[in-house]
Amino acid sequence: MYKNEFDNCLRQNKIYKSYMFYGQSIYLIERYALDIAKVLAQGDDVEKLYFDEYDFKDAKNKLLQSSLFANNNILLIKIDKKIPKKELDSLIEACNTNPNSRLIIACLGDADFKTMESSFSEKTKSAFVRFFQPSDNEAINFLEFEAKNLGMKYELNSLSHLYFMHKMDLALCVNDLKKLAVLNELVTINVVDSNCFGMASVNFEDFLHDLLSGKNISDDLARILEEGTNEIFILNQITSFVQQLFMISSYARSFGQANPKEILGYIPPKNIWEKKSKLAINRKPQDFEEILNYLLSLELELKIGKIDNINLYLQASLRKFTVLFR
């Protein structure tokens, strides 16, 4: 199931014996895994096995044996490799054998975890949840939630500044929030810049702006790809950026001055908003239709076409993009 479906299950207090969380957002995978563990443990300790600590026989024994010190026996496993189906089915069966046991698996990394879905079903009282990258608005809301939990005082635009600094990587953002919380001062953009450092050699927001401005993005794109950023992720971010520009342009044409809170759902850093607004207003409505059609067609080619080297194909396609839509 997807996040929204699972959230409905949580609201209905529906509990499963086994859980599997996987997908594109490390932050959401880890957050939901830990939150479910806290709900199930009811204050008791949770047994944790991370990556190479996982051993099938050991994990199965833990699930079959009830805890001596707690009412519930919760096992949280973080993996970056697939668990073989026979092992996975056996772990889920162990949970159903022992009424006090629960299993939570957080799948991190690039392995094809989707093939593990078949082991999780209503029949085995288990569920899998697949997460996608949250929208910018959702991501800023998550960061605000984390900041409030940490008891931080902050300016909202500092959170969006941190988010774009880390190329929309929520897990990195939350780690930096924990560091900033120690300062015990109002978090502003200047405080973020003084204490946090983006992991990427290329500012992704600047890359998107240069691409839509018709500038040469070849070197920046090559560096982004060398850092391991997924081609489809890059394309999705470009499409999302164009959609935002279209919303800004449409709002400005209909109501006059664009309001970032009403359009995006949050207030971005002033310099980012000014650049984005200028770029949006300089585009005609028909431009956006042509650009989006190009991007969606390219995404379809990357996903289903027989392309030998997706990396090089994307670079060539985006160089063509800057010529077509400058």
PATOR-217739 format. One record per residue (C-alpha): residue number from 1; residue in three letters; x, z, y. Coordinates in Angstrom, 3 decimals. Layout:
BEGIN
num=NUM	residuo=ALA	x=X	z=Z	y=Y .
...
This chain:
BEGIN
num=1	residuo=MET	x=0.000	z=0.000	y=0.000 .
num=2	residuo=TYR	x=0.977	z=-0.215	y=3.655 .
num=3	residuo=LYS	x=1.501	z=2.563	y=6.206 .
num=4	residuo=ASN	x=-2.031	z=2.470	y=7.639 .
num=5	residuo=GLU	x=-3.606	z=2.749	y=4.178 .
num=6	residuo=PHE	x=-1.336	z=5.634	y=3.274 .
num=7	residuo=ASP	x=-2.079	z=7.403	y=6.550 .
num=8	residuo=ASN	x=-5.776	z=7.244	y=5.610 .
num=9	residuo=CYS	x=-4.948	z=8.862	y=2.262 .
num=10	residuo=LEU	x=-3.113	z=11.655	y=4.087 .
num=11	residuo=ARG	x=-6.073	z=12.239	y=6.387 .
num=12	residuo=GLN	x=-8.264	z=12.547	y=3.290 .
num=13	residuo=ASN	x=-5.766	z=15.041	y=1.778 .
num=14	residuo=LYS	x=-5.210	z=12.773	y=-1.209 .
num=15	residuo=ILE	x=-2.201	z=13.919	y=-3.243 .
num=16	residuo=TYR	x=-0.283	z=11.853	y=-5.799 .
num=17	residuo=LYS	x=2.080	z=12.964	y=-8.561 .
num=18	residuo=SER	x=4.758	z=10.418	y=-7.642 .
num=19	residuo=TYR	x=5.646	z=8.543	y=-4.449 .
num=20	residuo=MET	x=7.883	z=5.609	y=-3.634 .
num=21	residuo=PHE	x=8.740	z=4.724	y=-0.031 .
num=22	residuo=TYR	x=10.600	z=1.506	y=0.819 .
num=23	residuo=GLY	x=10.735	z=-1.330	y=3.330 .
num=24	residuo=GLN	x=12.382	z=-2.357	y=6.591 .
num=25	residuo=SER	x=12.419	z=0.931	y=8.534 .
num=26	residuo=ILE	x=14.907	z=3.543	y=7.344 .
num=27	residuo=TYR	x=13.476	z=5.997	y=9.841 .
num=28	residuo=LEU	x=9.918	z=5.732	y=8.489 .
num=29	residuo=ILE	x=11.072	z=5.857	y=4.857 .
num=30	residuo=GLU	x=13.049	z=9.059	y=5.393 .
num=31	residuo=ARG	x=10.500	z=10.663	y=7.679 .
num=32	residuo=TYR	x=7.571	z=10.136	y=5.317 .
num=33	residuo=ALA	x=9.609	z=11.215	y=2.277 .
num=34	residuo=LEU	x=10.610	z=14.490	y=3.954 .
num=35	residuo=ASP	x=7.149	z=15.111	y=5.407 .
num=36	residuo=ILE	x=5.497	z=14.641	y=2.007 .
num=37	residuo=ALA	x=8.076	z=16.956	y=0.427 .
num=38	residuo=LYS	x=7.198	z=19.667	y=2.971 .
num=39	residuo=VAL	x=3.485	z=19.251	y=2.276 .
num=40	residuo=LEU	x=3.955	z=19.438	y=-1.489 .
num=41	residuo=ALA	x=6.523	z=22.236	y=-1.477 .
num=42	residuo=GLN	x=4.381	z=24.557	y=0.667 .
num=43	residuo=GLY	x=7.467	z=26.377	y=1.881 .
num=44	residuo=ASP	x=9.312	z=26.317	y=-1.432 .
num=45	residuo=ASP	x=12.667	z=24.619	y=-1.920 .
num=46	residuo=VAL	x=12.834	z=20.915	y=-2.709 .
num=47	residuo=GLU	x=15.404	z=19.668	y=-5.212 .
num=48	residuo=LYS	x=17.286	z=16.716	y=-3.691 .
num=49	residuo=LEU	x=19.367	z=14.032	y=-5.398 .
num=50	residuo=TYR	x=21.048	z=11.557	y=-3.073 .
num=51	residuo=PHE	x=22.445	z=8.197	y=-4.210 .
num=52	residuo=ASP	x=25.277	z=8.725	y=-6.741 .
num=53	residuo=GLU	x=23.959	z=12.208	y=-7.514 .
num=54	residuo=TYR	x=21.047	z=10.585	y=-9.340 .
num=55	residuo=ASP	x=21.306	z=10.865	y=-13.122 .
num=56	residuo=PHE	x=18.306	z=9.857	y=-15.202 .
num=57	residuo=LYS	x=18.544	z=12.556	y=-17.874 .
num=58	residuo=ASP	x=19.178	z=15.274	y=-15.300 .
num=59	residuo=ALA	x=16.265	z=14.096	y=-13.123 .
num=60	residuo=LYS	x=13.884	z=13.917	y=-16.088 .
num=61	residuo=ASN	x=14.840	z=17.422	y=-17.252 .
num=62	residuo=LYS	x=14.216	z=18.797	y=-13.764 .
num=63	residuo=LEU	x=10.727	z=17.293	y=-13.749 .
num=64	residuo=LEU	x=9.861	z=18.535	y=-17.251 .
num=65	residuo=GLN	x=11.020	z=22.084	y=-16.564 .
num=66	residuo=SER	x=9.072	z=24.247	y=-14.143 .
num=67	residuo=SER	x=10.975	z=26.012	y=-11.376 .
num=68	residuo=LEU	x=11.764	z=29.683	y=-11.949 .
num=69	residuo=PHE	x=11.531	z=30.498	y=-8.250 .
num=70	residuo=ALA	x=8.693	z=28.320	y=-6.932 .
num=71	residuo=ASN	x=5.119	z=27.372	y=-7.774 .
num=72	residuo=ASN	x=5.869	z=23.678	y=-7.359 .
num=73	residuo=ASN	x=8.681	z=21.566	y=-8.735 .
num=74	residuo=ILE	x=9.462	z=18.840	y=-6.168 .
num=75	residuo=LEU	x=12.235	z=16.306	y=-6.760 .
num=76	residuo=LEU	x=13.286	z=14.070	y=-3.847 .
num=77	residuo=ILE	x=15.572	z=11.166	y=-4.778 .
num=78	residuo=LYS	x=17.256	z=8.854	y=-2.257 .
num=79	residuo=ILE	x=18.553	z=5.631	y=-3.775 .
num=80	residuo=ASP	x=20.241	z=2.431	y=-2.595 .
num=81	residuo=LYS	x=19.962	z=0.719	y=-5.998 .
num=82	residuo=LYS	x=16.932	z=-0.009	y=-8.145 .
num=83	residuo=ILE	x=16.033	z=2.448	y=-10.882 .
num=84	residuo=PRO	x=15.497	z=0.579	y=-14.185 .
num=85	residuo=LYS	x=11.810	z=0.299	y=-15.082 .
num=86	residuo=LYS	x=12.110	z=2.303	y=-18.324 .
num=87	residuo=GLU	x=13.754	z=5.182	y=-16.464 .
num=88	residuo=LEU	x=11.259	z=5.015	y=-13.616 .
num=89	residuo=ASP	x=8.256	z=4.988	y=-15.949 .
num=90	residuo=SER	x=9.719	z=7.938	y=-17.831 .
num=91	residuo=LEU	x=10.186	z=9.971	y=-14.620 .
num=92	residuo=ILE	x=6.599	z=9.281	y=-13.551 .
num=93	residuo=GLU	x=5.374	z=10.243	y=-17.022 .
num=94	residuo=ALA	x=7.344	z=13.503	y=-16.819 .
num=95	residuo=CYS	x=5.484	z=14.350	y=-13.597 .
num=96	residuo=ASN	x=2.156	z=13.769	y=-15.318 .
num=97	residuo=THR	x=3.272	z=15.911	y=-18.265 .
num=98	residuo=ASN	x=4.263	z=18.874	y=-16.090 .
num=99	residuo=PRO	x=1.374	z=19.869	y=-13.755 .
num=100	residuo=ASN	x=3.791	z=21.553	y=-11.335 .
num=101	residuo=SER	x=6.102	z=18.547	y=-10.845 .
num=102	residuo=ARG	x=6.107	z=15.920	y=-8.120 .
num=103	residuo=LEU	x=8.501	z=12.991	y=-7.620 .
num=104	residuo=ILE	x=9.418	z=11.373	y=-4.280 .
num=105	residuo=ILE	x=11.709	z=8.334	y=-4.164 .
num=106	residuo=ALA	x=13.096	z=7.083	y=-0.828 .
num=107	residuo=CYS	x=14.547	z=3.589	y=-1.228 .
num=108	residuo=LEU	x=17.246	z=2.752	y=1.322 .
num=109	residuo=GLY	x=19.393	z=-0.368	y=1.547 .
num=110	residuo=ASP	x=18.947	z=-4.054	y=0.815 .
num=111	residuo=ALA	x=18.110	z=-3.985	y=-2.913 .
num=112	residuo=ASP	x=14.904	z=-5.695	y=-4.080 .
num=113	residuo=PHE	x=12.888	z=-2.494	y=-4.447 .
num=114	residuo=LYS	x=9.619	z=-4.450	y=-4.478 .
num=115	residuo=THR	x=10.014	z=-4.951	y=-8.239 .
num=116	residuo=MET	x=9.633	z=-1.172	y=-8.684 .
num=117	residuo=GLU	x=6.071	z=-1.280	y=-7.313 .
num=118	residuo=SER	x=4.513	z=-2.025	y=-10.708 .
num=119	residuo=SER	x=5.365	z=1.476	y=-11.993 .
num=120	residuo=PHE	x=3.261	z=3.118	y=-9.275 .
num=121	residuo=SER	x=-0.523	z=2.930	y=-9.696 .
num=122	residuo=GLU	x=-3.713	z=4.980	y=-9.665 .
num=123	residuo=LYS	x=-3.522	z=5.058	y=-13.466 .
num=124	residuo=THR	x=-0.258	z=7.015	y=-13.316 .
num=125	residuo=LYS	x=-1.436	z=9.059	y=-10.294 .
num=126	residuo=SER	x=1.331	z=7.528	y=-8.218 .
num=127	residuo=ALA	x=1.643	z=5.409	y=-5.080 .
num=128	residuo=PHE	x=4.157	z=3.166	y=-3.349 .
num=129	residuo=VAL	x=4.243	z=2.630	y=0.407 .
num=130	residuo=ARG	x=5.953	z=-0.341	y=2.034 .
num=131	residuo=PHE	x=7.047	z=0.019	y=5.654 .
num=132	residuo=PHE	x=7.697	z=-2.721	y=8.198 .
num=133	residuo=GLN	x=9.575	z=-2.442	y=11.468 .
num=134	residuo=PRO	x=7.294	z=-0.695	y=13.987 .
num=135	residuo=SER	x=6.388	z=-2.439	y=17.223 .
num=136	residuo=ASP	x=8.297	z=-1.400	y=20.346 .
num=137	residuo=ASN	x=5.333	z=0.688	y=21.483 .
num=138	residuo=GLU	x=5.068	z=2.467	y=18.110 .
num=139	residuo=ALA	x=8.821	z=3.059	y=18.070 .
num=140	residuo=ILE	x=8.833	z=4.666	y=21.530 .
num=141	residuo=ASN	x=5.918	z=6.875	y=20.441 .
num=142	residuo=PHE	x=7.915	z=7.977	y=17.377 .
num=143	residuo=LEU	x=10.893	z=8.825	y=19.581 .
num=144	residuo=GLU	x=8.645	z=10.797	y=21.916 .
num=145	residuo=PHE	x=7.281	z=12.684	y=18.904 .
num=146	residuo=GLU	x=10.821	z=13.509	y=17.740 .
num=147	residuo=ALA	x=11.899	z=14.556	y=21.244 .
num=148	residuo=LYS	x=8.943	z=16.925	y=21.564 .
num=149	residuo=ASN	x=9.707	z=18.427	y=18.141 .
num=150	residuo=LEU	x=13.237	z=19.082	y=19.354 .
num=151	residuo=GLY	x=11.894	z=20.798	y=22.484 .
num=152	residuo=MET	x=13.584	z=18.277	y=24.760 .
num=153	residuo=LYS	x=12.881	z=17.529	y=28.402 .
num=154	residuo=TYR	x=13.157	z=13.799	y=28.995 .
num=155	residuo=GLU	x=12.207	z=10.860	y=31.163 .
num=156	residuo=LEU	x=10.194	z=8.371	y=29.092 .
num=157	residuo=ASN	x=12.267	z=5.382	y=30.188 .
num=158	residuo=SER	x=15.380	z=7.119	y=28.804 .
num=159	residuo=LEU	x=13.854	z=6.924	y=25.315 .
num=160	residuo=SER	x=13.182	z=3.198	y=25.585 .
num=161	residuo=HIS	x=16.701	z=2.746	y=27.000 .
num=162	residuo=LEU	x=18.145	z=4.505	y=23.933 .
num=163	residuo=TYR	x=15.942	z=2.416	y=21.641 .
num=164	residuo=PHE	x=17.182	z=-0.912	y=23.015 .
num=165	residuo=MET	x=20.761	z=0.369	y=23.139 .
num=166	residuo=HIS	x=20.626	z=0.786	y=19.369 .
num=167	residuo=LYS	x=19.044	z=-2.610	y=18.675 .
num=168	residuo=MET	x=15.681	z=-1.027	y=17.827 .
num=169	residuo=ASP	x=17.217	z=1.119	y=15.067 .
num=170	residuo=LEU	x=15.053	z=4.270	y=15.054 .
num=171	residuo=ALA	x=17.271	z=6.154	y=12.615 .
num=172	residuo=LEU	x=20.255	z=5.850	y=14.994 .
num=173	residuo=CYS	x=18.057	z=6.824	y=17.938 .
num=174	residuo=VAL	x=16.832	z=10.001	y=16.232 .
num=175	residuo=ASN	x=20.403	z=10.996	y=15.376 .
num=176	residuo=ASP	x=21.333	z=10.660	y=19.046 .
num=177	residuo=LEU	x=18.252	z=12.625	y=20.129 .
num=178	residuo=LYS	x=19.506	z=15.549	y=18.039 .
num=179	residuo=LYS	x=22.852	z=15.364	y=19.842 .
num=180	residuo=LEU	x=21.182	z=15.153	y=23.258 .
num=181	residuo=ALA	x=18.959	z=18.141	y=22.452 .
num=182	residuo=VAL	x=22.072	z=20.328	y=22.257 .
num=183	residuo=LEU	x=22.796	z=19.608	y=25.943 .
num=184	residuo=ASN	x=19.623	z=21.488	y=26.900 .
num=185	residuo=GLU	x=19.083	z=19.421	y=30.057 .
num=186	residuo=LEU	x=16.701	z=16.756	y=31.325 .
num=187	residuo=VAL	x=17.508	z=13.531	y=29.468 .
num=188	residuo=THR	x=17.721	z=10.569	y=31.840 .
num=189	residuo=ILE	x=19.121	z=7.063	y=31.421 .
num=190	residuo=ASN	x=22.420	z=8.269	y=32.916 .
num=191	residuo=VAL	x=22.599	z=11.121	y=30.391 .
num=192	residuo=VAL	x=21.976	z=8.646	y=27.554 .
num=193	residuo=ASP	x=24.691	z=6.292	y=28.845 .
num=194	residuo=SER	x=27.160	z=9.169	y=29.196 .
num=195	residuo=ASN	x=26.627	z=10.605	y=25.724 .
num=196	residuo=CYS	x=25.435	z=7.763	y=23.458 .
num=197	residuo=PHE	x=27.081	z=4.540	y=22.460 .
num=198	residuo=GLY	x=25.335	z=1.477	y=21.033 .
num=199	residuo=MET	x=26.553	z=0.486	y=17.584 .
num=200	residuo=ALA	x=26.440	z=-3.243	y=18.274 .
num=201	residuo=SER	x=29.093	z=-5.272	y=20.093 .
num=202	residuo=VAL	x=26.284	z=-7.349	y=21.656 .
num=203	residuo=ASN	x=23.386	z=-5.891	y=23.628 .
num=204	residuo=PHE	x=20.371	z=-7.316	y=21.795 .
num=205	residuo=GLU	x=18.088	z=-7.215	y=24.827 .
num=206	residuo=ASP	x=20.659	z=-9.209	y=26.832 .
num=207	residuo=PHE	x=20.950	z=-11.679	y=23.963 .
num=208	residuo=LEU	x=17.170	z=-12.275	y=23.973 .
num=209	residuo=HIS	x=17.154	z=-12.730	y=27.743 .
num=210	residuo=ASP	x=20.056	z=-15.214	y=27.625 .
num=211	residuo=LEU	x=18.360	z=-17.174	y=24.840 .
num=212	residuo=LEU	x=15.125	z=-17.578	y=26.844 .
num=213	residuo=SER	x=17.138	z=-18.363	y=29.974 .
num=214	residuo=GLY	x=18.750	z=-21.341	y=28.254 .
num=215	residuo=LYS	x=22.268	z=-19.865	y=28.306 .
num=216	residuo=ASN	x=24.906	z=-20.419	y=25.639 .
num=217	residuo=ILE	x=24.250	z=-17.747	y=22.996 .
num=218	residuo=SER	x=26.498	z=-19.145	y=20.235 .
num=219	residuo=ASP	x=29.215	z=-16.462	y=20.404 .
num=220	residuo=ASP	x=26.766	z=-13.557	y=20.738 .
num=221	residuo=LEU	x=24.604	z=-14.834	y=17.890 .
num=222	residuo=ALA	x=27.638	z=-15.232	y=15.638 .
num=223	residuo=ARG	x=28.704	z=-11.633	y=16.367 .
num=224	residuo=ILE	x=25.197	z=-10.300	y=15.708 .
num=225	residuo=LEU	x=25.119	z=-12.093	y=12.351 .
num=226	residuo=GLU	x=28.643	z=-10.921	y=11.498 .
num=227	residuo=GLU	x=27.456	z=-7.334	y=11.990 .
num=228	residuo=GLY	x=25.009	z=-7.911	y=9.132 .
num=229	residuo=THR	x=21.764	z=-8.325	y=11.058 .
num=230	residuo=ASN	x=19.186	z=-10.117	y=8.893 .
num=231	residuo=GLU	x=18.261	z=-13.676	y=9.980 .
num=232	residuo=ILE	x=14.506	z=-13.122	y=9.618 .
num=233	residuo=PHE	x=14.774	z=-9.874	y=11.598 .
num=234	residuo=ILE	x=16.505	z=-11.743	y=14.442 .
num=235	residuo=LEU	x=13.829	z=-14.419	y=14.438 .
num=236	residuo=ASN	x=11.023	z=-11.838	y=14.393 .
num=237	residuo=GLN	x=12.576	z=-10.039	y=17.361 .
num=238	residuo=ILE	x=12.791	z=-13.300	y=19.298 .
num=239	residuo=THR	x=9.123	z=-14.038	y=18.535 .
num=240	residuo=SER	x=8.114	z=-10.511	y=19.588 .
num=241	residuo=PHE	x=10.109	z=-10.910	y=22.823 .
num=242	residuo=VAL	x=8.360	z=-14.223	y=23.616 .
num=243	residuo=GLN	x=4.959	z=-12.649	y=22.911 .
num=244	residuo=GLN	x=5.773	z=-9.890	y=25.392 .
num=245	residuo=LEU	x=6.761	z=-12.473	y=27.998 .
num=246	residuo=PHE	x=3.463	z=-14.281	y=27.406 .
num=247	residuo=MET	x=1.482	z=-11.041	y=27.893 .
num=248	residuo=ILE	x=3.367	z=-10.308	y=31.113 .
num=249	residuo=SER	x=2.785	z=-13.844	y=32.394 .
num=250	residuo=SER	x=-0.917	z=-13.787	y=31.495 .
num=251	residuo=TYR	x=-1.444	z=-10.381	y=33.093 .
num=252	residuo=ALA	x=0.323	z=-11.416	y=36.298 .
num=253	residuo=ARG	x=-1.699	z=-14.634	y=36.564 .
num=254	residuo=SER	x=-4.970	z=-12.738	y=35.995 .
num=255	residuo=PHE	x=-4.453	z=-9.484	y=37.915 .
num=256	residuo=GLY	x=-1.429	z=-9.913	y=40.146 .
num=257	residuo=GLN	x=1.476	z=-7.503	y=39.785 .
num=258	residuo=ALA	x=2.206	z=-6.756	y=36.116 .
num=259	residuo=ASN	x=1.826	z=-3.166	y=34.874 .
num=260	residuo=PRO	x=4.309	z=-2.381	y=32.033 .
num=261	residuo=LYS	x=2.332	z=0.602	y=30.741 .
num=262	residuo=GLU	x=-0.846	z=-1.448	y=30.332 .
num=263	residuo=ILE	x=0.945	z=-4.469	y=28.866 .
num=264	residuo=LEU	x=3.547	z=-2.907	y=26.559 .
num=265	residuo=GLY	x=2.115	z=0.568	y=26.093 .
num=266	residuo=TYR	x=5.270	z=2.223	y=27.454 .
num=267	residuo=ILE	x=7.528	z=2.035	y=30.501 .
num=268	residuo=PRO	x=10.843	z=0.264	y=29.773 .
num=269	residuo=PRO	x=14.016	z=0.841	y=31.812 .
num=270	residuo=LYS	x=13.658	z=-0.625	y=35.292 .
num=271	residuo=ASN	x=16.440	z=-3.215	y=34.932 .
num=272	residuo=ILE	x=15.023	z=-4.506	y=31.621 .
num=273	residuo=TRP	x=11.498	z=-4.732	y=33.032 .
num=274	residuo=GLU	x=12.611	z=-6.602	y=36.152 .
num=275	residuo=LYS	x=14.581	z=-9.164	y=34.140 .
num=276	residuo=LYS	x=11.757	z=-9.595	y=31.641 .
num=277	residuo=SER	x=9.109	z=-9.986	y=34.372 .
num=278	residuo=LYS	x=11.128	z=-12.608	y=36.238 .
num=279	residuo=LEU	x=11.669	z=-14.548	y=33.025 .
num=280	residuo=ALA	x=7.956	z=-14.392	y=32.155 .
num=281	residuo=ILE	x=6.634	z=-15.478	y=35.526 .
num=282	residuo=ASN	x=8.961	z=-18.496	y=35.617 .
num=283	residuo=ARG	x=7.354	z=-19.896	y=32.452 .
num=284	residuo=LYS	x=4.195	z=-22.009	y=32.367 .
num=285	residuo=PRO	x=1.420	z=-21.033	y=29.896 .
num=286	residuo=GLN	x=1.930	z=-24.199	y=27.836 .
num=287	residuo=ASP	x=5.631	z=-23.344	y=27.478 .
num=288	residuo=PHE	x=4.777	z=-20.269	y=25.447 .
num=289	residuo=GLU	x=2.632	z=-22.241	y=23.017 .
num=290	residuo=GLU	x=5.457	z=-24.710	y=22.375 .
num=291	residuo=ILE	x=8.055	z=-21.952	y=21.993 .
num=292	residuo=LEU	x=5.953	z=-19.908	y=19.586 .
num=293	residuo=ASN	x=5.125	z=-22.977	y=17.491 .
num=294	residuo=TYR	x=8.846	z=-23.738	y=17.235 .
num=295	residuo=LEU	x=9.720	z=-20.166	y=16.213 .
num=296	residuo=LEU	x=6.912	z=-19.880	y=13.663 .
num=297	residuo=SER	x=7.848	z=-23.226	y=12.110 .
num=298	residuo=LEU	x=11.468	z=-22.095	y=11.922 .
num=299	residuo=GLU	x=10.467	z=-18.836	y=10.243 .
num=300	residuo=LEU	x=8.460	z=-20.776	y=7.666 .
num=301	residuo=GLU	x=11.482	z=-23.017	y=6.984 .
num=302	residuo=LEU	x=13.776	z=-20.026	y=6.499 .
num=303	residuo=LYS	x=11.353	z=-18.322	y=4.122 .
num=304	residuo=ILE	x=10.256	z=-21.192	y=1.900 .
num=305	residuo=GLY	x=12.651	z=-24.068	y=2.594 .
num=306	residuo=LYS	x=15.562	z=-24.964	y=0.327 .
num=307	residuo=ILE	x=18.292	z=-24.120	y=2.838 .
num=308	residuo=ASP	x=21.821	z=-23.717	y=1.466 .
num=309	residuo=ASN	x=23.111	z=-21.548	y=4.318 .
num=310	residuo=ILE	x=20.386	z=-19.718	y=6.283 .
num=311	residuo=ASN	x=22.979	z=-18.156	y=8.582 .
num=312	residuo=LEU	x=24.334	z=-21.494	y=9.833 .
num=313	residuo=TYR	x=20.865	z=-23.061	y=9.902 .
num=314	residuo=LEU	x=19.582	z=-20.304	y=12.203 .
num=315	residuo=GLN	x=22.564	z=-20.698	y=14.527 .
num=316	residuo=ALA	x=22.014	z=-24.460	y=14.779 .
num=317	residuo=SER	x=18.259	z=-24.021	y=15.286 .
num=318	residuo=LEU	x=18.684	z=-21.498	y=18.115 .
num=319	residuo=ARG	x=21.283	z=-23.678	y=19.839 .
num=320	residuo=LYS	x=18.679	z=-26.445	y=19.706 .
num=321	residuo=PHE	x=16.118	z=-23.936	y=21.052 .
num=322	residuo=THR	x=18.193	z=-23.312	y=24.219 .
num=323	residuo=VAL	x=18.329	z=-27.066	y=24.877 .
num=324	residuo=LEU	x=14.607	z=-27.667	y=24.265 .
num=325	residuo=PHE	x=13.273	z=-24.732	y=26.275 .
num=326	residuo=ARG	x=15.753	z=-24.091	y=29.075 .
